[in-house]
């Protein structure tokens, strides 16, 4: 075997340019696999995290009727606890469930504010500021000012929304809204913070205010529109969700409330999971494309060395060893190309994982209702790099069996006359 490996190395060095082109083709395809896989994983991870933080939690509890009209942000289908005892008691019961670490209360409502030229529609989120700062990464988006504080008539708005309203941090703004009794009211708030985020929703539509103030102004004392449950890990939701549903059943609330896992509240996340499977097949196709170059190179080598193969066979080299020789040559190119591609792809992905890819302009026409961060950070991982390396090496080696079998099947006498 050592003798055959030495011959394989020697043969590859005969035509350095051709060998270089083959290795480069493999390296490029493997590099694309590393990058593409990191990008897709990054998109799925970012989408999941943003959706969990700003829409569903790991598990979302809402009124059944509210689900049907959620886009309209109705206030007449609140979460007000079991038997109307209030969400605080309900929250205490939910926290008793194993692996439920937090219960986030939110009160969402529609609102408007006017400028000299137009009326701007918005979405108000009444939140408990301390909880939001712990659960979400909203603090990272606060580029100016601070978060609104409980007990104060304060709001935090996105940069784009402030621009529409022609307001700045430190100024006052009057916001008009409908109460739970469908009466139109207006209140004046101080703008204490400005958000800058890749999420269009946070930049252009949503404003934060303290939950206690939202409940008072909307005449929804001790009521919210949703409760978000946070578990220790999203991978255990399948175990926690049945316990939450059991609690609702024990309290006789299954006819009123729904408990939904985060994937059940999103159309995009299940789709992205399917796309991940599809892309795994595309990665194989990419490597197979590079194999065309390698196979072509190997076929040319077989043709050029037909007489040489005949001589080696006549001198006692068996067909099996001829097969091994050409497979080893292909495997060497596969290993070198895959290693080069995996390393370069890992370096590229690691760099982009730090700086991110900005798709803001491409997503400018996307609805703000879709929670999708315009800044995508690819995921760089050793597992991804090893996967691409093994994929490239395996497929290229298998592909080389085609020309190798052709070389091994040559008859010595015919090969000598060629």
One Martini backbone bead per residue (centre of mass of N, CA, C, O) as a GRO file, in nm:
protein
  418
    1UNK     BB    1   0.056   0.063  -0.020
    2UNK     BB    2   0.299   0.261  -0.002
    3UNK     BB    3   0.375   0.238  -0.302
    4UNK     BB    4   0.106   0.350  -0.418
    5UNK     BB    5   0.117   0.628  -0.278
    6UNK     BB    6   0.378   0.723  -0.414
    7UNK     BB    7   0.269   0.712  -0.702
    8UNK     BB    8   0.034   0.907  -0.660
    9UNK     BB    9   0.205   1.156  -0.593
   10UNK     BB   10   0.370   1.154  -0.854
   11UNK     BB   11   0.133   1.182  -1.055
   12UNK     BB   12   0.023   1.459  -0.947
   13UNK     BB   13   0.307   1.614  -1.017
   14UNK     BB   14   0.306   1.619  -1.330
   15UNK     BB   15   0.023   1.803  -1.325
   16UNK     BB   16  -0.009   2.073  -1.148
   17UNK     BB   17  -0.238   2.244  -1.272
   18UNK     BB   18  -0.457   2.025  -1.280
   19UNK     BB   19  -0.449   1.964  -0.978
   20UNK     BB   20  -0.509   2.253  -0.882
   21UNK     BB   21  -0.789   2.283  -1.013
   22UNK     BB   22  -0.924   2.050  -0.863
   23UNK     BB   23  -0.870   2.149  -0.573
   24UNK     BB   24  -1.009   2.425  -0.609
   25UNK     BB   25  -1.294   2.320  -0.671
   26UNK     BB   26  -1.331   2.176  -0.403
   27UNK     BB   27  -1.272   2.414  -0.214
   28UNK     BB   28  -1.500   2.599  -0.309
   29UNK     BB   29  -1.741   2.413  -0.246
   30UNK     BB   30  -1.675   2.376   0.059
   31UNK     BB   31  -1.681   2.673   0.135
   32UNK     BB   32  -1.981   2.715   0.059
   33UNK     BB   33  -2.091   2.513   0.259
   34UNK     BB   34  -1.994   2.650   0.517
   35UNK     BB   35  -2.129   2.922   0.468
   36UNK     BB   36  -2.424   2.838   0.406
   37UNK     BB   37  -2.469   2.682   0.670
   38UNK     BB   38  -2.408   2.921   0.857
   39UNK     BB   39  -2.627   3.109   0.745
   40UNK     BB   40  -2.878   2.934   0.791
   41UNK     BB   41  -2.833   2.892   1.095
   42UNK     BB   42  -2.836   3.195   1.161
   43UNK     BB   43  -3.123   3.254   1.062
   44UNK     BB   44  -3.270   3.051   1.245
   45UNK     BB   45  -3.165   3.153   1.517
   46UNK     BB   46  -3.255   3.448   1.491
   47UNK     BB   47  -3.554   3.396   1.440
   48UNK     BB   48  -3.608   3.241   1.703
   49UNK     BB   49  -3.514   3.451   1.908
   50UNK     BB   50  -3.694   3.689   1.818
   51UNK     BB   51  -3.964   3.544   1.843
   52UNK     BB   52  -3.940   3.476   2.143
   53UNK     BB   53  -3.889   3.772   2.253
   54UNK     BB   54  -4.127   3.938   2.053
   55UNK     BB   55  -4.384   3.710   2.076
   56UNK     BB   56  -4.384   3.394   2.239
   57UNK     BB   57  -4.178   3.269   2.360
   58UNK     BB   58  -4.187   2.939   2.437
   59UNK     BB   59  -4.473   3.009   2.568
   60UNK     BB   60  -4.816   3.088   2.485
   61UNK     BB   61  -5.076   3.283   2.645
   62UNK     BB   62  -5.415   3.295   2.523
   63UNK     BB   63  -5.693   3.381   2.392
   64UNK     BB   64  -5.882   3.230   2.159
   65UNK     BB   65  -6.005   3.491   2.029
   66UNK     BB   66  -5.741   3.650   1.998
   67UNK     BB   67  -5.606   3.478   1.779
   68UNK     BB   68  -5.813   3.563   1.546
   69UNK     BB   69  -5.737   3.902   1.620
   70UNK     BB   70  -5.432   3.989   1.665
   71UNK     BB   71  -5.386   4.215   1.443
   72UNK     BB   72  -5.604   4.414   1.601
   73UNK     BB   73  -5.563   4.433   1.908
   74UNK     BB   74  -5.756   4.336   2.122
   75UNK     BB   75  -5.918   4.408   2.460
   76UNK     BB   76  -6.171   4.180   2.495
   77UNK     BB   77  -5.924   3.933   2.528
   78UNK     BB   78  -5.802   3.863   2.809
   79UNK     BB   79  -5.562   3.801   3.062
   80UNK     BB   80  -5.716   3.729   3.404
   81UNK     BB   81  -5.693   3.448   3.482
   82UNK     BB   82  -5.839   3.244   3.712
   83UNK     BB   83  -6.150   3.341   3.754
   84UNK     BB   84  -6.049   3.654   3.763
   85UNK     BB   85  -5.777   3.676   3.966
   86UNK     BB   86  -5.543   3.726   3.786
   87UNK     BB   87  -5.214   3.708   3.659
   88UNK     BB   88  -5.046   3.668   3.919
   89UNK     BB   89  -5.162   3.396   4.011
   90UNK     BB   90  -5.107   3.254   3.745
   91UNK     BB   91  -4.801   3.295   3.748
   92UNK     BB   92  -4.744   3.135   4.006
   93UNK     BB   93  -4.844   2.863   3.894
   94UNK     BB   94  -4.649   2.849   3.645
   95UNK     BB   95  -4.379   2.858   3.820
   96UNK     BB   96  -4.426   2.562   3.939
   97UNK     BB   97  -4.324   2.463   3.687
   98UNK     BB   98  -4.098   2.285   3.553
   99UNK     BB   99  -3.863   2.504   3.385
  100UNK     BB  100  -4.002   2.768   3.471
  101UNK     BB  101  -3.850   3.092   3.493
  102UNK     BB  102  -4.061   3.278   3.331
  103UNK     BB  103  -4.322   3.545   3.329
  104UNK     BB  104  -4.450   3.737   3.070
  105UNK     BB  105  -4.601   4.056   3.054
  106UNK     BB  106  -4.845   4.175   2.805
  107UNK     BB  107  -4.974   4.489   2.649
  108UNK     BB  108  -5.148   4.522   2.350
  109UNK     BB  109  -5.189   4.818   2.129
  110UNK     BB  110  -5.343   5.059   1.959
  111UNK     BB  111  -5.210   5.361   1.791
  112UNK     BB  112  -5.168   5.730   1.778
  113UNK     BB  113  -4.988   5.995   1.593
  114UNK     BB  114  -4.926   6.335   1.519
  115UNK     BB  115  -4.863   6.555   1.263
  116UNK     BB  116  -4.882   6.806   1.039
  117UNK     BB  117  -4.945   6.579   0.791
  118UNK     BB  118  -4.994   6.312   0.980
  119UNK     BB  119  -5.103   5.981   1.074
  120UNK     BB  120  -4.959   5.757   1.307
  121UNK     BB  121  -4.928   5.422   1.335
  122UNK     BB  122  -4.924   5.199   1.624
  123UNK     BB  123  -4.759   4.992   1.887
  124UNK     BB  124  -4.832   4.906   2.209
  125UNK     BB  125  -4.614   4.810   2.495
  126UNK     BB  126  -4.692   4.669   2.788
  127UNK     BB  127  -4.434   4.653   3.040
  128UNK     BB  128  -4.187   4.500   3.236
  129UNK     BB  129  -3.884   4.628   3.233
  130UNK     BB  130  -3.712   4.418   3.389
  131UNK     BB  131  -3.796   4.173   3.221
  132UNK     BB  132  -3.708   4.271   2.937
  133UNK     BB  133  -3.402   4.305   3.006
  134UNK     BB  134  -3.363   4.000   3.066
  135UNK     BB  135  -3.503   3.850   2.815
  136UNK     BB  136  -3.399   4.062   2.626
  137UNK     BB  137  -3.199   4.274   2.384
  138UNK     BB  138  -3.294   4.580   2.419
  139UNK     BB  139  -3.038   4.716   2.541
  140UNK     BB  140  -2.867   4.693   2.273
  141UNK     BB  141  -3.077   4.904   2.118
  142UNK     BB  142  -3.000   5.136   2.313
  143UNK     BB  143  -2.865   5.440   2.182
  144UNK     BB  144  -3.070   5.619   2.361
  145UNK     BB  145  -3.100   5.642   2.677
  146UNK     BB  146  -3.379   5.461   2.823
  147UNK     BB  147  -3.584   5.282   2.998
  148UNK     BB  148  -3.877   5.254   3.101
  149UNK     BB  149  -4.058   5.329   3.404
  150UNK     BB  150  -4.224   5.247   3.660
  151UNK     BB  151  -4.482   5.496   3.710
  152UNK     BB  152  -4.429   5.627   3.423
  153UNK     BB  153  -4.473   5.863   3.154
  154UNK     BB  154  -4.318   5.651   2.933
  155UNK     BB  155  -4.117   5.615   2.628
  156UNK     BB  156  -4.005   5.384   2.366
  157UNK     BB  157  -3.838   5.431   2.047
  158UNK     BB  158  -3.776   5.418   1.725
  159UNK     BB  159  -3.603   5.577   1.489
  160UNK     BB  160  -3.816   5.573   1.255
  161UNK     BB  161  -4.057   5.669   1.429
  162UNK     BB  162  -3.935   5.940   1.518
  163UNK     BB  163  -3.905   6.051   1.232
  164UNK     BB  164  -4.206   6.050   1.160
  165UNK     BB  165  -4.275   6.234   1.429
  166UNK     BB  166  -4.058   6.448   1.491
  167UNK     BB  167  -3.873   6.323   1.728
  168UNK     BB  168  -3.708   6.324   2.054
  169UNK     BB  169  -3.521   6.277   2.304
  170UNK     BB  170  -3.705   6.455   2.570
  171UNK     BB  171  -3.970   6.467   2.447
  172UNK     BB  172  -4.304   6.511   2.369
  173UNK     BB  173  -4.608   6.292   2.342
  174UNK     BB  174  -4.919   6.234   2.182
  175UNK     BB  175  -5.141   5.960   2.246
  176UNK     BB  176  -5.378   5.765   2.073
  177UNK     BB  177  -5.658   5.562   2.208
  178UNK     BB  178  -5.825   5.267   2.292
  179UNK     BB  179  -6.015   5.134   2.512
  180UNK     BB  180  -6.181   4.864   2.646
  181UNK     BB  181  -6.455   5.066   2.600
  182UNK     BB  182  -6.413   5.228   2.324
  183UNK     BB  183  -6.257   5.488   2.410
  184UNK     BB  184  -6.123   5.792   2.325
  185UNK     BB  185  -5.777   5.872   2.392
  186UNK     BB  186  -5.524   6.090   2.550
  187UNK     BB  187  -5.159   6.096   2.599
  188UNK     BB  188  -4.867   6.214   2.769
  189UNK     BB  189  -4.523   6.165   2.686
  190UNK     BB  190  -4.195   6.068   2.752
  191UNK     BB  191  -3.901   6.048   2.576
  192UNK     BB  192  -3.629   5.813   2.689
  193UNK     BB  193  -3.588   5.631   2.416
  194UNK     BB  194  -3.372   5.474   2.156
  195UNK     BB  195  -3.405   5.252   1.883
  196UNK     BB  196  -3.166   5.014   1.717
  197UNK     BB  197  -3.273   4.782   1.467
  198UNK     BB  198  -3.321   4.501   1.251
  199UNK     BB  199  -3.613   4.536   1.342
  200UNK     BB  200  -3.878   4.680   1.200
  201UNK     BB  201  -4.080   4.684   1.432
  202UNK     BB  202  -3.898   4.846   1.638
  203UNK     BB  203  -3.837   5.094   1.446
  204UNK     BB  204  -4.159   5.163   1.326
  205UNK     BB  205  -4.401   5.066   1.552
  206UNK     BB  206  -4.296   5.030   1.836
  207UNK     BB  207  -4.385   5.104   2.184
  208UNK     BB  208  -4.280   5.161   2.508
  209UNK     BB  209  -4.443   5.088   2.828
  210UNK     BB  210  -4.562   5.067   3.121
  211UNK     BB  211  -4.787   4.844   3.242
  212UNK     BB  212  -4.936   5.017   3.458
  213UNK     BB  213  -5.009   5.246   3.257
  214UNK     BB  214  -5.161   5.081   3.045
  215UNK     BB  215  -5.382   4.973   3.236
  216UNK     BB  216  -5.493   5.249   3.325
  217UNK     BB  217  -5.554   5.381   3.042
  218UNK     BB  218  -5.721   5.111   2.931
  219UNK     BB  219  -5.892   4.984   3.157
  220UNK     BB  220  -5.686   4.710   3.266
  221UNK     BB  221  -5.693   4.593   3.544
  222UNK     BB  222  -5.525   4.311   3.579
  223UNK     BB  223  -5.443   4.301   3.259
  224UNK     BB  224  -5.371   4.108   2.961
  225UNK     BB  225  -5.286   3.964   2.637
  226UNK     BB  226  -5.016   3.810   2.750
  227UNK     BB  227  -4.823   3.509   2.816
  228UNK     BB  228  -4.473   3.438   2.870
  229UNK     BB  229  -4.281   3.150   2.861
  230UNK     BB  230  -3.972   3.061   3.026
  231UNK     BB  231  -3.724   2.843   2.967
  232UNK     BB  232  -3.416   2.686   2.995
  233UNK     BB  233  -3.502   2.538   2.712
  234UNK     BB  234  -3.629   2.487   2.394
  235UNK     BB  235  -3.588   2.163   2.395
  236UNK     BB  236  -3.821   2.132   2.645
  237UNK     BB  237  -4.108   2.208   2.545
  238UNK     BB  238  -4.234   1.920   2.500
  239UNK     BB  239  -4.246   1.890   2.826
  240UNK     BB  240  -4.388   2.159   2.929
  241UNK     BB  241  -4.653   2.200   2.768
  242UNK     BB  242  -4.829   1.971   2.898
  243UNK     BB  243  -4.821   2.102   3.183
  244UNK     BB  244  -4.969   2.359   3.107
  245UNK     BB  245  -5.228   2.222   3.000
  246UNK     BB  246  -5.293   2.079   3.266
  247UNK     BB  247  -5.338   2.332   3.432
  248UNK     BB  248  -5.570   2.443   3.265
  249UNK     BB  249  -5.751   2.196   3.315
  250UNK     BB  250  -5.756   2.206   3.631
  251UNK     BB  251  -5.879   2.517   3.606
  252UNK     BB  252  -6.092   2.533   3.366
  253UNK     BB  253  -5.930   2.689   3.088
  254UNK     BB  254  -5.951   2.545   2.797
  255UNK     BB  255  -6.198   2.719   2.675
  256UNK     BB  256  -6.010   2.993   2.674
  257UNK     BB  257  -5.713   2.893   2.667
  258UNK     BB  258  -5.389   2.905   2.510
  259UNK     BB  259  -5.108   2.682   2.449
  260UNK     BB  260  -4.806   2.781   2.273
  261UNK     BB  261  -4.561   2.713   2.085
  262UNK     BB  262  -4.336   2.891   1.899
  263UNK     BB  263  -4.395   2.731   1.626
  264UNK     BB  264  -4.716   2.783   1.633
  265UNK     BB  265  -4.663   3.120   1.594
  266UNK     BB  266  -4.513   3.036   1.317
  267UNK     BB  267  -4.437   3.024   0.968
  268UNK     BB  268  -4.118   3.035   0.935
  269UNK     BB  269  -3.981   2.820   1.115
  270UNK     BB  270  -4.086   2.559   0.979
  271UNK     BB  271  -3.976   2.640   0.701
  272UNK     BB  272  -3.673   2.652   0.784
  273UNK     BB  273  -3.652   2.353   0.863
  274UNK     BB  274  -3.704   2.252   0.577
  275UNK     BB  275  -3.474   2.412   0.437
  276UNK     BB  276  -3.245   2.267   0.583
  277UNK     BB  277  -3.288   1.996   0.440
  278UNK     BB  278  -3.262   2.098   0.150
  279UNK     BB  279  -2.972   2.218   0.179
  280UNK     BB  280  -2.827   1.949   0.232
  281UNK     BB  281  -2.872   1.860  -0.066
  282UNK     BB  282  -2.728   2.100  -0.202
  283UNK     BB  283  -2.445   2.047  -0.093
  284UNK     BB  284  -2.404   1.785  -0.247
  285UNK     BB  285  -2.435   1.912  -0.528
  286UNK     BB  286  -2.191   2.102  -0.512
  287UNK     BB  287  -1.976   1.880  -0.486
  288UNK     BB  288  -2.052   1.729  -0.748
  289UNK     BB  289  -1.965   1.954  -0.937
  290UNK     BB  290  -1.660   1.935  -0.864
  291UNK     BB  291  -1.632   1.633  -0.958
  292UNK     BB  292  -1.624   1.682  -1.262
  293UNK     BB  293  -1.334   1.781  -1.265
  294UNK     BB  294  -1.205   1.529  -1.142
  295UNK     BB  295  -1.307   1.319  -1.343
  296UNK     BB  296  -1.185   1.450  -1.591
  297UNK     BB  297  -0.895   1.429  -1.494
  298UNK     BB  298  -0.888   1.117  -1.458
  299UNK     BB  299  -0.956   1.044  -1.751
  300UNK     BB  300  -0.707   1.178  -1.873
  301UNK     BB  301  -0.501   1.009  -1.717
  302UNK     BB  302  -0.584   0.735  -1.828
  303UNK     BB  303  -0.528   0.798  -2.125
  304UNK     BB  304  -0.223   0.885  -2.092
  305UNK     BB  305  -0.168   0.593  -1.910
  306UNK     BB  306  -0.226   0.329  -2.063
  307UNK     BB  307   0.054   0.203  -2.109
  308UNK     BB  308   0.142   0.212  -1.813
  309UNK     BB  309  -0.080   0.023  -1.714
  310UNK     BB  310   0.004  -0.216  -1.887
  311UNK     BB  311   0.287  -0.248  -1.762
  312UNK     BB  312   0.198  -0.288  -1.464
  313UNK     BB  313   0.032  -0.540  -1.524
  314UNK     BB  314   0.264  -0.710  -1.658
  315UNK     BB  315   0.440  -0.681  -1.374
  316UNK     BB  316   0.184  -0.764  -1.152
  317UNK     BB  317  -0.040  -0.565  -1.130
  318UNK     BB  318  -0.338  -0.548  -1.008
  319UNK     BB  319  -0.654  -0.433  -1.047
  320UNK     BB  320  -0.689  -0.355  -0.751
  321UNK     BB  321  -0.432  -0.166  -0.748
  322UNK     BB  322  -0.521   0.023  -0.970
  323UNK     BB  323  -0.770   0.120  -0.825
  324UNK     BB  324  -0.624   0.229  -0.574
  325UNK     BB  325  -0.447   0.440  -0.714
  326UNK     BB  326  -0.685   0.626  -0.824
  327UNK     BB  327  -0.832   0.666  -0.559
  328UNK     BB  328  -0.596   0.799  -0.409
  329UNK     BB  329  -0.565   1.039  -0.593
  330UNK     BB  330  -0.851   1.145  -0.539
  331UNK     BB  331  -0.829   1.156  -0.227
  332UNK     BB  332  -0.606   1.365  -0.213
  333UNK     BB  333  -0.767   1.588  -0.349
  334UNK     BB  334  -1.005   1.577  -0.149
  335UNK     BB  335  -0.850   1.645   0.109
  336UNK     BB  336  -0.711   1.908   0.024
  337UNK     BB  337  -0.965   2.059  -0.074
  338UNK     BB  338  -1.139   2.026   0.184
  339UNK     BB  339  -0.942   2.157   0.380
  340UNK     BB  340  -0.918   2.430   0.241
  341UNK     BB  341  -1.226   2.491   0.236
  342UNK     BB  342  -1.288   2.461   0.541
  343UNK     BB  343  -1.094   2.679   0.642
  344UNK     BB  344  -1.186   2.920   0.465
  345UNK     BB  345  -1.485   2.902   0.549
  346UNK     BB  346  -1.436   2.945   0.853
  347UNK     BB  347  -1.306   3.223   0.832
  348UNK     BB  348  -1.539   3.366   0.688
  349UNK     BB  349  -1.762   3.299   0.897
  350UNK     BB  350  -1.623   3.427   1.145
  351UNK     BB  351  -1.623   3.713   1.037
  352UNK     BB  352  -1.938   3.736   0.980
  353UNK     BB  353  -2.016   3.673   1.280
  354UNK     BB  354  -1.919   3.962   1.368
  355UNK     BB  355  -2.043   4.172   1.139
  356UNK     BB  356  -2.237   4.074   0.939
  357UNK     BB  357  -2.541   4.084   0.738
  358UNK     BB  358  -2.693   4.337   0.539
  359UNK     BB  359  -3.066   4.342   0.457
  360UNK     BB  360  -3.226   4.610   0.462
  361UNK     BB  361  -3.285   4.682   0.162
  362UNK     BB  362  -3.414   4.401   0.085
  363UNK     BB  363  -3.640   4.444   0.344
  364UNK     BB  364  -3.808   4.713   0.301
  365UNK     BB  365  -4.090   4.564   0.193
  366UNK     BB  366  -4.137   4.433   0.453
  367UNK     BB  367  -4.324   4.347   0.696
  368UNK     BB  368  -4.342   4.433   1.036
  369UNK     BB  369  -4.477   4.158   1.132
  370UNK     BB  370  -4.208   4.040   1.053
  371UNK     BB  371  -3.973   3.858   1.242
  372UNK     BB  372  -3.677   3.993   1.090
  373UNK     BB  373  -3.350   4.027   1.084
  374UNK     BB  374  -3.139   4.221   0.880
  375UNK     BB  375  -2.916   4.106   1.070
  376UNK     BB  376  -2.688   3.852   0.985
  377UNK     BB  377  -2.533   3.578   1.175
  378UNK     BB  378  -2.328   3.355   1.123
  379UNK     BB  379  -2.241   3.021   1.203
  380UNK     BB  380  -1.956   2.919   1.384
  381UNK     BB  381  -1.831   2.576   1.355
  382UNK     BB  382  -1.678   2.277   1.390
  383UNK     BB  383  -1.905   2.094   1.287
  384UNK     BB  384  -1.938   2.234   1.012
  385UNK     BB  385  -1.648   2.191   0.911
  386UNK     BB  386  -1.642   1.881   0.931
  387UNK     BB  387  -1.882   1.824   0.750
  388UNK     BB  388  -1.760   1.948   0.488
  389UNK     BB  389  -1.504   1.779   0.478
  390UNK     BB  390  -1.637   1.496   0.470
  391UNK     BB  391  -1.814   1.544   0.225
  392UNK     BB  392  -1.590   1.604   0.019
  393UNK     BB  393  -1.413   1.353   0.057
  394UNK     BB  394  -1.627   1.134   0.004
  395UNK     BB  395  -1.739   1.218  -0.277
  396UNK     BB  396  -1.473   1.228  -0.433
  397UNK     BB  397  -1.384   0.936  -0.383
  398UNK     BB  398  -1.633   0.801  -0.509
  399UNK     BB  399  -1.612   0.940  -0.792
  400UNK     BB  400  -1.325   0.799  -0.862
  401UNK     BB  401  -1.436   0.514  -0.937
  402UNK     BB  402  -1.496   0.552  -1.234
  403UNK     BB  403  -1.201   0.582  -1.354
  404UNK     BB  404  -1.074   0.347  -1.191
  405UNK     BB  405  -1.235   0.114  -1.321
  406UNK     BB  406  -1.136   0.169  -1.605
  407UNK     BB  407  -0.835   0.116  -1.548
  408UNK     BB  408  -0.872  -0.181  -1.423
  409UNK     BB  409  -1.011  -0.299  -1.706
  410UNK     BB  410  -0.759  -0.308  -1.857
  411UNK     BB  411  -0.588  -0.463  -2.099
  412UNK     BB  412  -0.260  -0.512  -2.139
  413UNK     BB  413  -0.238  -0.549  -2.453
  414UNK     BB  414  -0.418  -0.301  -2.529
  415UNK     BB  415  -0.260  -0.088  -2.368
  416UNK     BB  416   0.017  -0.123  -2.517
  417UNK     BB  417  -0.113  -0.042  -2.812
  418UNK     BB  418  -0.221   0.265  -2.748
   0.00000   0.00000   0.00000
